[in-house]
Amino acid sequence: MNLSKFFLIVWLGLWATLASAQTSAQVTPDYSRWAATANMAQDTLEAGTANEAFLTKLREQLALRRSEFLEVQNSSPARLAILEEQLAALGPVPESGTELAEIAERRASLAQDIEAINAPRIRAREAYKQADGLIREIDAALSAKQTENLLKLGPSPIDLRLWPEAVLQITEKLQSLVGNVSTAWNTPVVRDKARDQLPLIVTLLLAAGLLLTQGRRWLARALRRLSRSEDAFGVDLARYLLGLGQLVNVMLCVFLLSRAWSVSRLYDLDLSVLLQAATWIFAPLFISRWLATQLCPIDETSRSALALPGGSGLQARLLIRWLGVVISAMILMGYLSDMGDFSSGTEAVIVFVLVSIAGVGTLRLGGLLWRQSHGPQAATGAEQVPHRIVVRLGQGLAVVAAICIALAVIGYSYLAIELLMSILLSTGLLGILFVTFEAVRNAFAMLSSDRSAGHDSLAAVVVNAGLIVAFLPVFALIGGVRTSELTELWASFKSGVTLGGVQLSPGVVLQLIVVFVIGLLLTRLIQRTLKTRILAKTKIDAGGQNAIVSGIGYFGIFLAAVVAITSAGLDLSSLAIVAGALSVGIGFGLQNIVSNFVSGIILLIERPISVGDWIEVGGNMGIVRKISVRSTSIQTFDRTDVIVPNADLVSGTVTNYTHGSSVGRIIVPIGVAYGNDTRKIEELLLPLAEQHPLVLKDPAPSVVFQGFGADSLNFEIRALLADINYGLTVRSELNHQVYEVLTANGIEIPFGQRDIWIRNPEALGAVRSEPS
């Protein structure tokens, strides 16, 4: 898909979204029901006895009501704007207080219509503020309860009296789940419904079995060409995609199996909760297996992301898989605990067992990564930044594991399991991001002709940065942030911020950027068409063409900015005073830049110099290569670039050797010895200039007897060249020819001679007579 089609699709989607938003039906809230809901919420918050589940449900209801109020508050803006314009068109009320009855009646009618539109909006705004305040109070109450639960001290699992009860309750719960399945099967009605759904159940089971047995083969066949690549980037990318495909395949099998069981109706309420959460329960188990293989490949010839040696790589792979099993067990036990069948002592024992197992595994994994500081990689100093991160991560894992085990022993069960779960899931997510970053870089390497350049390209960095932004909400959820809080942040983000009376929201900014980019692309297209298709066929010189193209570019950018701001509905009139004050300050601070900018525009309009001219300014001589808004670039004859501010070109003295024409004069000085015939000298030199192909015939060249020098008779050859850029070459050729002609005719070219007078020659004789 090319760029123009992409922007067309974005623009159509944005336009459809705006149109649908404007045409949506207005919802009329039931304020009597809202008053009852608000009073109930206020009473609940004042009592402080509601649990987290009830507060969460109450918050959802309030958030739904708040969205209704916001919709009403933002309704009818177009109709209101039209009425206000009509009212403004009538002008202000006369100071005398008397006006035509027809005008007064019309003014009152418009004011009444405006009041009728504003009344429900004002009522909705007040209700919105009330709902928003109640939601904030509920969020504060939920945060307080969450903190209270984290810091709640429960029974210590080192009390051995708790263990028999824990084993008994867990056994009874498992037996209850299995017994409920048996009871449901023995119920004729349930069994008959299961038989009715037998075709669907068999289909789901067959689909799961087919994916489980043939999925890997299909993926390997699809990635066969990439996996057989001789490039390491292609092999690593194929390994990543194959592992990711297998992970999705297995997760889909789990979903199909749980769906088949759900269709059979052979479960009770507790088991239905587990079936609905089956995918989430088994996800850490399978993700950890895939992640372990990616970070520490089984094939020793493959590149390892953690750069661990063979034995350490095997241990790290087993530990990561084992921690995935423990995390799945933690999630399962969390669902079982929420069913309310376990006492606080049983929960403390379960948490202690799980935290101890996970903590020992985390300690070993952290120590394994920590010992990298003494490995061969640390000795060579290669890949210092990733290596240092891995070592610090190992140290942090070891410390956190020890702290969590200690918290579980003391009795802070909830804090211990939440802290350890957050750290393990965050670490796993970092690992997923790390291998995905490398896969993205490998993909760009395979798409590029230069593998190394594509692997380290800016596009890969941008995509990876986008992945980091996309994963930030996941990190927040792992860290304990509630979904409602993220939803609240997203709603605040979508509503935008108000700056100087201007409302900036993501939709407005997106529309602003899209319209400006489209305008910019159209400007570049017009510039390219003018330069290659239209101006190239005219008689305008190159400098004039560049001035026209540059002027259209500046005008197009300005017009695109104005259209973008207008289409986004931004009213910048409220910022006029602030912008005026800022412009004064900026004018004093950036007056040199503004002066150069204005001078650049003057240069483009008057064109005293053009690209390709041979100029001399400020002692620098060279060819003009580029005229920009702020400065002009000159390339000297020794191939150095001189950047000259445009203000110097406008206010200073500039010598342009080729302005409007490349014709220029050269002067070749010649000296001959005294005693030669000056007329003959002129007759010998003049044909040399007349016969040169670059010398103009009109006006004809001339030979000037310049005068009498100290050592020679001085002559000059003066000639106009068709292209002064060849002046140095022509001057050199004429010097060669002059020397040849004068030598052939026996004419001497003098050179300076000097006589040396010795004041005391006797001193030289005395020095010579002395014995050596």
C-alpha positions in Angstrom: 0.0 0.0 0.0 1.5 3.3 -1.0 1.6 6.4 1.1 -1.3 8.2 -0.7 -3.7 5.3 -0.2 -2.7 5.0 3.5 -3.5 8.7 4.2 -6.8 8.4 2.2 -7.9 5.5 4.3 -7.0 7.3 7.5 -8.8 10.5 6.4 -11.9 8.6 5.4 -11.9 6.7 8.7 -11.5 9.9 10.7 -14.2 11.7 8.7 -16.6 8.7 9.3 -15.8 8.8 13.0 -16.5 12.5 13.3 -19.7 12.2 11.2 -21.0 9.3 13.3 -20.2 11.3 16.5 -22.1 14.3 15.3 -25.2 12.3 14.1 -25.4 10.1 17.2 -28.8 10.3 19.0 -28.9 12.4 22.2 -29.6 10.3 25.3 -31.9 11.8 27.9 -30.7 10.7 31.4 -33.2 9.7 34.1 -32.2 12.1 36.8 -34.5 10.6 39.4 -32.8 7.3 39.1 -29.5 9.1 39.1 -30.3 10.8 42.3 -31.1 7.5 44.0 -27.9 5.9 42.7 -25.9 8.9 43.8 -27.4 8.8 47.3 -26.8 5.1 47.6 -23.2 5.5 46.6 -22.7 8.4 49.1 -24.3 6.3 51.9 -22.1 3.3 51.0 -18.9 5.4 51.1 -19.9 7.0 54.4 -20.6 3.6 55.9 -17.3 2.1 54.8 -18.4 -1.5 55.1 -18.7 -2.5 51.4 -16.2 -5.0 50.0 -14.1 -4.5 46.9 -16.5 -6.4 44.6 -19.4 -4.3 45.6 -17.4 -1.1 45.2 -16.2 -2.2 41.8 -19.7 -2.9 40.6 -20.9 0.5 42.0 -18.1 2.2 40.2 -19.0 0.6 36.9 -22.6 1.9 37.3 -21.3 5.4 38.1 -18.9 5.4 35.1 -21.8 4.4 32.8 -23.9 7.3 34.1 -21.0 9.7 33.8 -20.5 8.8 30.1 -24.2 9.5 29.5 -23.9 12.9 31.1 -20.8 13.7 29.1 -22.6 12.7 25.9 -25.5 15.1 26.7 -23.0 17.8 27.7 -21.3 17.7 24.3 -24.5 17.4 22.3 -25.9 20.0 19.9 -22.7 22.1 19.5 -23.4 22.9 15.9 -27.0 24.1 16.5 -25.9 26.2 19.5 -23.2 27.8 17.4 -25.7 28.7 14.7 -28.1 30.3 17.2 -25.2 32.3 18.8 -24.2 33.6 15.4 -27.7 34.6 14.7 -28.0 36.4 18.0 -24.6 38.1 17.4 -25.8 39.2 13.9 -28.6 41.3 15.6 -25.9 43.4 17.3 -25.8 44.5 20.9 -28.9 45.9 22.7 -29.1 49.7 22.1 -27.9 51.8 25.1 -31.2 53.6 25.1 -33.0 50.4 25.7 -35.4 50.9 22.8 -35.3 49.0 19.5 -37.7 47.8 16.9 -40.3 45.4 18.3 -39.6 42.9 15.6 -35.9 42.9 16.4 -36.6 42.6 20.2 -39.0 39.8 19.6 -36.5 37.9 17.5 -33.7 38.5 20.0 -35.9 37.1 22.8 -36.8 34.1 20.7 -33.1 33.3 19.9 -32.2 33.7 23.6 -35.0 31.4 24.6 -33.8 28.8 22.1 -30.2 29.1 23.3 -31.4 28.7 26.9 -33.5 25.6 25.9 -30.4 24.0 24.4 -28.1 25.0 27.3 -30.4 23.9 30.1 -30.0 20.1 29.7 -26.3 20.6 29.0 -25.9 22.6 32.3 -27.8 19.9 34.2 -25.7 17.2 32.6 -22.5 19.1 33.5 -23.5 19.3 37.1 -24.4 15.6 37.2 -21.2 14.8 35.5 -19.2 16.6 38.2 -21.1 14.8 40.9 -20.5 11.4 39.3 -16.9 12.2 38.7 -16.4 13.1 42.4 -18.1 9.9 43.6 -15.9 7.8 41.3 -12.8 9.5 42.7 -14.0 8.7 46.2 -14.6 5.1 45.3 -11.1 4.9 43.7 -9.6 6.2 46.9 -11.7 3.7 49.0 -10.6 0.8 46.7 -6.9 1.9 47.0 -7.2 2.0 50.8 -8.8 -1.5 50.9 -6.1 -2.8 48.6 -3.4 -1.4 50.8 -5.1 -2.7 53.9 -5.2 -6.2 52.4 -1.6 -6.1 51.4 -0.5 -5.1 54.9 -2.9 -7.4 56.7 -1.1 -9.8 59.0 -2.5 -13.3 59.0 -1.6 -16.7 60.6 2.0 -17.8 60.2 2.4 -21.0 58.2 5.1 -22.2 60.6 2.3 -23.1 63.0 2.1 -26.8 62.2 -1.4 -27.0 63.5 -2.6 -25.3 60.3 -1.2 -27.9 57.9 -3.7 -30.8 58.6 -6.6 -28.5 58.2 -5.2 -27.0 55.0 -4.6 -30.5 53.5 -8.2 -31.5 54.5 -9.8 -28.4 53.0 -7.9 -28.6 49.7 -8.7 -32.3 49.4 -12.4 -31.7 50.1 -12.4 -28.9 47.5 -10.9 -31.0 44.8 -13.2 -33.9 45.6 -16.2 -31.5 45.5 -15.2 -30.4 42.0 -14.9 -33.9 40.7 -18.1 -35.0 42.6 -20.1 -32.2 41.0 -19.1 -33.5 37.5 -20.2 -37.0 38.5 -23.4 -35.6 39.9 -24.1 -33.6 36.8 -23.5 -36.7 34.6 -25.9 -38.8 36.7 -28.6 -36.1 36.3 -30.8 -37.2 33.3 -31.7 -33.7 32.2 -28.0 -32.6 32.1 -27.0 -35.8 30.4 -29.7 -35.4 27.8 -28.5 -31.8 27.1 -24.9 -33.1 26.8 -26.0 -35.7 24.3 -27.8 -33.0 22.3 -24.6 -31.0 22.1 -22.6 -34.1 21.2 -21.9 -33.1 17.5 -20.6 -29.7 18.6 -18.5 -31.3 21.3 -17.0 -33.8 18.9 -16.3 -31.1 16.4 -14.4 -29.0 19.1 -12.5 -32.0 20.3 -11.5 -33.0 16.7 -10.4 -29.4 16.0 -8.3 -29.4 19.1 -6.7 -32.7 18.3 -6.0 -31.7 14.7 -4.3 -28.5 15.9 -2.4 -30.4 18.5 -1.1 -33.1 16.1 -0.7 -31.2 12.9 -0.2 -27.6 13.9 3.6 -27.8 14.3 3.9 -29.5 10.9 1.9 -26.8 9.2 3.9 -24.0 10.8 7.2 -25.7 9.9 6.0 -26.0 6.3 5.0 -22.3 6.1 8.3 -21.2 7.5 10.5 -23.7 5.6 12.0 -21.2 3.2 12.9 -18.7 6.0 14.3 -21.4 8.3 16.6 -22.7 5.5 18.0 -19.2 5.0 21.8 -19.0 5.0 21.5 -15.8 7.0 21.5 -15.9 10.8 18.8 -13.2 10.9 16.4 -15.4 8.9 17.1 -18.5 11.0 16.5 -16.6 14.2 13.3 -15.0 12.8 12.0 -18.4 11.7 12.7 -19.8 15.2 10.8 -17.0 16.8 7.8 -17.3 14.5 7.7 -21.1 14.8 7.7 -20.9 18.6 5.1 -18.1 18.7 2.9 -20.1 16.3 3.2 -23.2 18.5 2.3 -21.1 21.5 -0.9 -19.7 19.8 -1.7 -23.2 18.6 -1.5 -24.8 22.1 -3.5 -21.9 23.7 -6.2 -22.3 21.0 -6.3 -26.1 21.8 -6.9 -25.2 25.5 -9.7 -22.8 24.6 -11.4 -25.4 22.4 -11.2 -28.1 25.1 -12.6 -25.7 27.7 -15.3 -24.7 25.3 -16.2 -28.3 24.6 -16.5 -28.9 28.4 -18.6 -25.8 28.8 -21.0 -26.9 26.0 -21.5 -30.2 27.7 -23.0 -28.5 30.9 -21.2 -31.1 33.1 -20.2 -28.6 35.8 -21.4 -26.5 38.6 -20.9 -22.8 39.4 -17.4 -23.2 40.8 -16.2 -25.3 37.9 -17.7 -22.9 35.4 -15.5 -20.1 36.8 -12.5 -22.3 36.3 -13.5 -23.3 32.7 -13.9 -19.6 31.8 -10.5 -18.9 33.2 -8.8 -22.0 31.8 -6.9 -20.0 29.1 -5.5 -17.6 31.7 -4.6 -20.4 34.1 -2.6 -22.3 31.5 -1.2 -19.3 29.8 1.9 -18.8 32.1 2.7 -22.5 31.7 2.9 -22.5 27.9 4.3 -18.9 27.6 7.2 -19.8 30.0 8.0 -22.9 27.8 8.2 -20.7 24.7 10.1 -17.9 26.4 12.6 -20.4 27.9 13.3 -21.8 24.4 13.7 -18.3 22.9 16.0 -17.0 25.6 18.1 -20.2 26.0 17.7 -22.2 22.7 18.0 -26.0 22.9 20.2 -25.9 19.7 23.6 -24.8 20.9 24.4 -23.4 17.5 21.6 -20.8 17.8 22.4 -17.5 19.3 21.3 -17.2 22.9 19.7 -14.0 24.0 21.1 -14.4 27.6 24.5 -15.5 26.3 24.7 -18.3 28.9 27.1 -21.2 28.4 25.6 -24.7 27.6 25.2 -26.0 31.2 23.9 -22.7 32.6 21.6 -22.3 29.6 20.0 -25.7 30.3 19.5 -24.8 34.0 18.0 -21.4 33.1 15.6 -23.0 30.6 14.4 -25.6 33.2 14.0 -22.9 35.9 11.9 -20.6 33.6 9.6 -23.5 32.7 9.3 -24.5 36.4 8.4 -20.9 37.4 5.7 -20.9 34.7 4.2 -24.0 36.3 4.2 -22.4 39.7 2.6 -19.1 38.4 -0.2 -21.2 36.8 -0.7 -22.9 40.2 -0.8 -19.5 41.9 -3.5 -18.3 39.6 -5.5 -21.6 40.1 -5.3 -21.4 43.8 -6.3 -17.7 43.6 -9.6 -18.7 41.9 -10.1 -21.5 44.4 -9.6 -19.1 47.3 -12.1 -16.6 45.8 -14.7 -19.3 46.1 -14.6 -18.8 49.9 -14.1 -22.4 50.9 -10.6 -21.9 52.5 -9.9 -20.5 56.0 -7.2 -17.9 56.6 -4.9 -20.6 57.9 -5.3 -22.7 54.8 -4.7 -19.7 52.6 -1.5 -18.9 54.6 -0.2 -22.5 54.1 -1.0 -22.5 50.4 0.7 -19.1 49.9 3.7 -20.3 51.9 4.1 -23.4 49.8 3.7 -21.7 46.5 5.9 -18.7 47.5 8.6 -21.0 48.8 8.7 -23.1 45.6 8.6 -20.0 43.4 11.1 -18.2 45.7 13.6 -21.0 45.6 13.3 -21.1 41.8 13.6 -17.4 41.5 16.7 -17.4 43.8 18.4 -20.0 41.7 17.5 -18.2 38.5 18.7 -14.9 39.9 21.9 -16.5 41.1 22.5 -18.0 37.7 22.1 -14.6 36.0 24.2 -13.0 38.8 27.1 -15.3 38.1 27.4 -13.9 34.6 29.6 -11.2 36.1 32.3 -13.8 36.5 31.7 -15.5 33.1 33.6 -15.2 29.9 31.4 -12.4 28.6 32.4 -10.2 31.5 36.1 -10.9 30.9 35.9 -10.0 27.2 33.8 -6.9 27.8 31.5 -7.6 24.9 27.9 -6.5 24.9 28.3 -4.5 28.1 24.9 -2.9 28.3 22.7 -6.0 27.9 25.1 -8.0 30.1 24.9 -5.4 32.9 21.1 -5.4 32.7 21.0 -9.2 33.0 23.3 -9.2 36.0 21.3 -6.5 37.8 18.1 -8.3 37.0 19.6 -11.5 38.6 20.6 -9.6 41.7 17.1 -8.0 42.0 15.4 -11.4 41.5 17.4 -13.0 44.2 16.8 -10.2 46.7 13.0 -10.1 46.0 12.7 -13.9 46.3 14.3 -13.9 49.7 12.1 -11.0 50.9 8.9 -12.7 49.7 9.8 -16.0 51.5 10.4 -14.0 54.7 7.1 -12.2 54.3 5.2 -15.5 53.8 6.8 -17.0 56.9 5.9 -13.9 59.0 2.2 -14.1 57.9 2.0 -11.3 55.2 0.6 -13.9 52.8 -1.2 -11.5 50.4 1.7 -9.1 50.2 4.2 -12.0 49.6 2.3 -13.6 46.8 1.3 -10.3 45.1 4.9 -9.0 45.2 6.4 -12.2 43.9 3.7 -12.6 41.2 4.3 -9.0 40.1 8.0 -9.4 39.9 7.8 -12.7 38.0 5.2 -11.5 35.5 7.1 -8.3 34.9 10.3 -10.2 34.4 8.6 -12.5 32.0 7.1 -9.6 30.1 10.5 -8.0 29.8 11.8 -11.3 28.4 8.9 -11.3 25.8 9.7 -7.7 24.9 13.4 -8.6 24.5 12.9 -11.5 22.2 10.3 -9.6 20.2 12.6 -6.6 19.8 15.2 -8.9 18.3 12.6 -10.5 16.0 11.5 -7.1 14.7 15.2 -6.2 14.0 15.6 -9.6 12.2 12.5 -8.9 10.2 13.8 -5.6 9.0 17.1 -7.2 8.2 15.4 -9.7 6.0 13.4 -7.0 4.2 16.6 -5.0 3.5 19.2 -5.6 0.9 21.8 -4.7 3.4 21.2 -7.1 6.3 23.3 -5.3 8.9 21.9 -1.9 8.1 18.3 -3.2 8.2 18.9 -4.9 11.5 20.0 -1.6 13.0 17.7 0.6 11.0 15.7 3.5 12.5 12.4 1.9 11.4 13.1 -1.1 13.7 13.9 1.3 16.6 10.6 3.1 16.0 8.6 -0.1 15.9 10.2 -1.4 19.1 9.5 2.0 20.8 5.8 1.5 19.8 5.8 -1.9 21.4 7.1 -0.5 24.6 4.3 2.1 24.7 1.7 -0.6 23.8 3.0 -2.8 26.7 2.9 -0.1 29.3 -0.7 -0.8 30.3 0.2 -4.4 30.8 3.0 -3.5 33.1 0.6 -1.2 35.0 -1.9 -4.1 35.5 0.8 -6.4 36.7 1.9 -3.7 39.1 -1.5 -3.6 40.8 -3.2 -0.8 38.9 -6.9 -1.6 38.5 -8.5 -1.8 35.1 -10.9 1.0 36.1 -7.9 3.3 36.8 -6.5 2.6 33.4 -9.9 3.3 31.8 -10.0 6.5 33.7 -6.5 7.5 32.5 -7.5 6.6 29.0 -10.7 8.7 29.2 -8.7 11.7 30.5 -6.2 11.2 27.7 -9.0 11.1 25.1 -10.7 14.2 26.5 -7.4 16.1 26.2 -6.2 19.2 28.0 -7.2 22.8 27.8 -4.5 25.3 27.0 -5.5 29.0 26.8 -9.1 28.1 26.1 -8.2 25.6 23.3 -9.1 22.0 23.9 -6.5 19.6 22.6 -7.4 15.9 22.4 -5.8 13.0 20.6 -8.6 13.1 17.9 -7.9 16.8 17.3 -4.2 16.3 17.2 -4.5 13.3 14.9 -6.7 15.3 12.5 -4.3 18.2 12.7 -1.4 16.0 11.8 -3.2 14.1 9.0 -4.4 17.3 7.3 -1.0 19.0 7.6 0.8 15.9 6.3 -1.6 15.7 3.3 -1.1 19.4 2.6 2.7 18.9 2.9 2.6 16.0 0.5 0.5 18.0 -2.0 3.0 20.9 -1.8 5.9 18.6 -2.5 4.0 17.0 -5.4 3.3 20.5 -6.9 6.9 21.5 -6.4 8.2 18.4 -8.1 5.7 18.8 -11.0 6.6 22.4 -11.5 10.3 21.7 -11.4 10.4 18.7 -13.7 7.4 19.2 -16.0 6.5 22.9 -16.3 9.5 25.2 -15.4 11.9 22.9 -17.2 10.1 23.8 -20.5 10.2 27.6 -20.0 13.0 30.0 -20.6 13.3 31.0 -17.0 16.9 30.5 -15.8 17.8 28.0 -13.1 17.9 30.6 -10.3 14.5 31.8 -11.2 13.1 28.3 -11.2 14.6 27.6 -7.8 13.1 30.8 -6.5 9.6 29.9 -7.8 9.8 26.4 -6.4 11.0 27.6 -3.0 8.4 30.2 -2.8 5.6 27.8 -3.5 7.0 25.5 -0.9 6.9 28.1 1.8 3.4 29.2 0.8 2.2 25.6 0.7 3.5 24.8 4.2 1.9 28.0 5.6 -1.4 27.1 3.8 -1.3 23.5 5.1 -0.8 24.7 8.6 -3.8 27.1 8.4 -6.1 24.5 6.8 -5.0 21.9 9.4 -5.7 24.3 12.3 -9.1 25.3 10.8 -10.2 21.8 10.0 -9.4 20.7 13.6 -11.7 23.4 14.9 -9.1 25.1 17.0 -9.9 28.7 17.9 -6.6 30.4 18.5 -8.1 33.8 19.1 -7.8 33.4 22.8 -4.1 32.8 22.4 -3.6 36.0 20.3 -2.5 38.2 23.3 -0.2 35.5 24.6 1.2 34.9 21.1 1.7 38.7 20.7 3.7 38.9 23.9 5.7 35.9 23.0 6.5 37.3 19.6 7.9 40.4 21.1 10.2 38.5 23.4 11.2 36.1 20.6 11.8 39.1 18.3 14.4 40.5 20.7 16.0 37.1 21.3 15.9 35.9 17.7 16.3 39.1 15.8 19.3 37.8 13.9 17.4 34.7 12.8 14.4 36.8 11.7 16.8 39.2 9.9 18.3 36.3 8.0 14.9 34.9 7.2 13.6 38.1 5.7 16.9 38.5 3.8 16.4 35.0 2.4 13.0 35.9 1.1 14.5 39.1 -0.4 17.1 37.1 -2.1 14.5 34.7 -3.6 12.5 37.6 -4.9 15.2 40.0 -6.2 17.6 37.2 -7.1 20.9 39.2 -7.0 22.5 35.8 -6.8 21.4 32.4 -8.0 22.4 28.9 -7.6 25.5 28.3 -9.8 26.7 31.9 -9.7 30.4 32.6 -9.1 30.5 35.2 -6.3 32.9 36.7 -3.8 31.7 37.9 -0.4 33.6 38.6 2.7 36.9 37.4 1.2 35.3 34.1 0.2 35.1 33.2 -3.5 33.2 30.2 -4.9 30.0 28.9 -6.5 26.6 29.2 -4.9 25.2 25.8 -4.2 22.1 26.4 -2.1 20.0 29.4 -1.1 17.9 28.5 2.0 15.7 30.8 4.2 18.4 31.4 6.8 21.7 31.2 4.9 23.4 30.5 1.6 25.9 27.8 1.0 29.0 28.6 -1.1 31.5 26.0 -2.3 34.9 27.4 -2.8 37.3 26.2 -5.5 39.2 24.2 -2.9 36.0 22.2 -2.3 35.2 23.7 1.1 31.6 24.8 2.0 31.2 28.3 3.4 27.8 29.1 5.1 27.0 32.8 4.7 24.1 34.4 6.6 21.6 35.9 4.2 21.7 39.2 6.0 25.4 39.6 4.9 24.4 39.1 1.3 21.7 41.7 1.4 23.5 44.4 3.5 27.1 43.7 2.5 29.0 44.0 -0.8 28.8 41.0 -3.1 30.8 40.5 -6.3 28.9 38.3 -8.7 31.1 37.3 -11.7 28.3 35.5 -13.5 25.1 37.4 -12.7 22.8 37.2 -15.6 25.6 36.1 -17.9 28.7 33.9 -17.8 30.7 36.3 -20.0 33.8 37.6 -18.3 37.2 39.1 -19.0 40.6 37.8 -18.3 44.0 39.7 -18.3 47.2 37.9 -19.1 50.3 40.0 -18.1 53.5 39.6 -20.2 57.0 41.1 -19.8 59.7 41.2 -22.5 63.3 42.5 -22.4 64.2 46.0 -23.3 65.4 46.5 -26.9 62.6 44.5 -28.6 60.2 46.0 -31.2 57.0 46.7 -29.3 54.9 46.6 -32.6 56.3 43.2 -33.4 55.4 42.0 -29.9 51.8 43.2 -30.3 51.6 41.4 -33.7 52.9 38.2 -32.2 50.5 38.2 -29.2 47.2 39.3 -30.7 46.7 36.3 -32.9 47.0 34.0 -29.9 44.0 35.5 -28.3 42.0 35.8 -31.5 42.4 32.2 -32.4 41.4 30.7 -29.1 38.0 29.1 -29.3 36.6 30.4 -26.0 37.5 34.0 -26.7 34.7 36.1 -28.1 35.1 37.8 -31.5 32.9 40.7 -30.5 34.2 42.7 -28.7 37.6 41.6 -30.1 40.5 40.8 -27.9 43.3 43.4 -27.6 47.0 43.6 -26.6 47.9 46.6 -24.5 51.4 48.0 -24.0 51.0 48.7 -20.3 54.2 50.6 -19.7 57.9 50.4 -18.8 58.7 48.3 -15.8 61.9 48.1 -13.8 63.1 45.0 -15.6 60.8 44.6 -18.7 58.4 46.1 -21.2 55.0 45.2 -19.8 52.1 44.0 -22.1 48.7 42.6 -21.4 46.4 40.4 -23.4 42.8 41.3 -22.6 40.0 39.1 -23.8 36.3 38.4 -23.1 35.4 34.7 -22.6 32.0 33.1 -23.4 32.2 31.3 -20.0 34.3 32.9 -17.3 34.2 29.7 -15.4 37.0 28.5 -17.8 39.1 31.6 -17.2 41.9 29.8 -15.3 42.1 27.2 -18.1 42.3 29.8 -20.9 44.8 31.9 -19.0 47.1 28.8 -18.6 46.8 27.9 -22.3 47.6 31.5 -23.4 50.7 31.5 -21.1 51.9 28.3 -22.8 51.4 29.8 -26.3 53.1 33.1 -25.4 56.2 31.4 -24.1 56.4 29.2 -27.2 55.9 32.2 -29.6 58.4 34.5 -27.9 61.0 31.7 -27.6 60.6 30.9 -31.3 61.2 34.5 -32.3 64.2 34.9 -30.1 62.5 37.4 -27.7 63.9 37.2 -24.2 61.6 37.2 -21.2 63.6 39.0 -18.5 63.9 38.1 -14.9 65.1 40.2 -12.1 68.9 40.4 -11.4 70.6 41.7 -8.3 74.3 42.8 -7.7 75.8 41.9 -4.3 78.4 44.5 -2.9 80.9 43.3 -0.3 82.1 46.1 1.9 85.2 44.4 3.4 86.6 41.9 0.8 89.9 41.8 2.7 88.1 39.9 5.5 87.4 37.1 3.1 91.1 36.8 2.2 92.2 36.7 5.8 89.8 33.9 6.5 91.1 31.9 3.5 94.8 32.3 4.6 94.2 30.9 8.1 95.4 27.3 8.6 92.7 24.8 8.9 
